[in-house]
Amino acid sequence: MSPRLVDARFARQVAGYLVDCGAFAVDLGLPRSAWFRWKSGITAPCGCDCRRLNAFPEQRRLTADALAAAVRDAFPGADYVVGVAQAGIPWATSLAERLSLPLAYVRTQPRAAGGPRVECAPRGRGRAVVVEDVVASGASTRAAIQAIGAETGLSVAGVQSIANWDFPEARTALAGRRVRALTSYPYLLNHARGAGLIDDAGLALLTGFYHDPRNYTWDGCFPANEHLPAD
């Protein structure tokens, strides 16, 4: 894991929220046709949708509190909060409210041909914290940063997310940026193991996938006819 990526004060706690609320799901018994397809295009027998936290008021509030505390420490000079559509917007809204900062967000596509992607953008300058729910490949985050630079006077102080998988391609995509998260994949796997969602063998399998998700070969990882039907 990249040094200082995860805020150790919240990593285990937030991983617990994500697993217990079903936001992070893992099932090694799923056929490949039912695997989770991530926004980055990766398919795997696990996935994370932080939007599920919104259905649990206490965990939603505590996660938003943790985001605010993390941003106060990591980005003390921030002037603006910018959420990345879609899933990053509710968290950016909660964060901006807690920090008493103005809010903007970056659309996935312009509202009209040739129109801006950054909504509620300020006219002046300032330092923005970009807020995501989960960072995997880093592609959507990088695209949002590029839109902010092209359409506003804001500079990007860094990126804050609930979870960050710390994949190599994300480190490349966001190289030179300050990137922070409340929790990461290893913490989620450990909590999933503690919750009985996976056993030690499953933990080892998913840890192997974590080290090289784009090129990981699942063939031969499961006993014949036990977990993984042929495609």
N, C-alpha and C positions, 0 to 999 in steps of 0.2 A: 504494500500500500504506500502511496506517495506520502512523504512526511508532511504532517500537519494538515492533511486533507480533512480528517474527521475530527469533530469536536468531542473529545473523550467524555465530557460531562454528560452528553446526551446520547451517545452512540448506542449503548445497550438498551436504554429506555425506549428510544424511538424505534429501534429494531423490534422490540417487543410489541409496540403499538401496531406496527405494520403487519407483523405475523398474526397477532391475536385478532386484529380486525379483518383479516383476510386480504389486506392490500398486497402483501407478499404471499404468493401461492406457489406451492411446489408439489408435484405429483409424478413420481417416477413410473407410475403405472399407466400414464396416458399414452395412447397411440400417437405416432408422430403427426397424424392428421389433426389431432386436437391440441398440439403443443401451442404454447404462447408465442405469438409473433410480436416482437418488440418494434417500437417505432423506428429503430435503427435497421430493421430488416432481419435481425438475428432471430432464429427460432430455437426454443429450449423448453424443457419440461418445468420451467419456473418463470415467473414474471412478477412485476410489481406495478400496481396501479394505486398511486397515493390518493387518488380521488375518493377511494373507498373510505378514507379517514373522515371525510366530510359527513358521513352518516353516524359518526360516533362523537357526540359533542365534547365529552371530556378529553378524549384523545386528540381531537382536533384542536381544542384550546391549548392543551399542553404542548403539542407540536408547534403551534404558532408562537407560544411563549418561548420555546427553545430556539426557534428561528430568530426571534427578536434579540434574545440574549447573545446568540452566536454572531449576529450581524453587528451588534454594538461593539463586540470585542474585535472582530476581524476587519470591520470597515467603519471605524469610528467617524470618519469624515464624510460619510455618504450624504448626498443632498437629495437623492431621488431613488425610488424603487421602481424597477421595470420588470414586469412579469412576462413570461414567454407563454404564448397561447399553445394549447388551451389550459392544460392542467396546472400551469404555474400561476395563472391569474388569481385564483382564490387565495393562494398562499401569499402572493405579493400584496394583495389587498389587506389581508390581516396584518402583514408585516408593516406596511405603510401606516396603518392605523395605530399600531403599537409604538412606532417610532415617530409619529407625527410628521411624516414626510410625504411629499407629493408622489403621485402614482401615475405610471404609464404602463402600456403593455405593447407587445410586438405581435402582430397578427401573423398567421402562417402564410396568408396570401393577402395582397392588397384588396381593399373593399371594392375598388374599381380599377380597370386597366390603367396602369400608369400612376395610380394613387399611392399614398404612403402606406407603409406597414406599421409604423409606430403611431399609436393612438395616444391622445392626451399628452403629446410631447411638449416640453417647455420651449420657450423662445430663447432663454438665456443659456448660460453654461452651468456646469455642475458635475458632480461625480455620482455615477449611478451604480447601484447593485442590481445585477441581473438575477432574477429568481426563477428557478426551475423546480419541478417536482422531483424528477429523476434525470441524472446525466448518465448516458450509456456511451454512445459513440461520440457525443459532443457536437454532432453536425448541426442540430437545431439551435444549440446555444451559440455556436460560432456564427450561424446565419443571423441570429438576432443581434449579436454584437455588431456585425457588419451593417445591419439596417440602422441601428442606433447611431453609428458613426457617420453613415451617409445622410441621414435625415434630420439629425438633431445636433445641438452644440454640446451634448453630454459626452464626457469621457467615462469609460467603464472602469470602476474601481475594482470589480471582480464579480465572481459568480457564487451564489449561495443556493444550495439545493437541500431537499430533505435527504435524498439518497444519491450516492455517486458510486458507480461500479468501478471506477478507477481503471478502466480498460486502457490498453496502450494507445488505441486510436484516439481516445478522448484526450489523453495527455498530449498527443501530437496536435490535435485540433485546437486545444486551448493553451498551447505552450506560451509561456510568458505572461499568462493571466494568473491572478490570485483566485484560486478555486477552493471553496470550502463546502462541506456537507455535514449534516447531522449524523448520518450513519452510512454504512457501506455494505457491500455484498458479504464479506466474511462475518460481520456481526449478524446479518440476517440468517445466514446459513447456520450459525451457531445457535441462534434462538429457535430456528426451525427444528434443529436436532433436539434441543431441550424440550420442545413441544411435542416431540414424537412424530413429526411430519416426515422425517427421514431418519435412517439409521446410520451407523458409522460408514458403511459401504457407500451409501448415497451421499454422505458428506464428502467422502474422498472423490467420488465421481464428479460432483458438482464443483468441487474445488479445482479439479483438473480442467473442467470447462472454463472456469473463471480465468485461468492463466492464459488461455488463447481461444477466446470465444468464436472468432471468425473461422478458425481453421480446425477447431476441435472435431475429432471423429468419434461419433457415438457408436458406430458399428462395432459389435463385439463387446460393448460395455455391459450388456444385459444377458443373462442366461437365455438360451434359446427358448422361444415360445413362452417365456415367463412374464416379461414386462412389456417388451417393445415389439409389436407386430411389424412385419416388413411393410415398407411404403407401397 
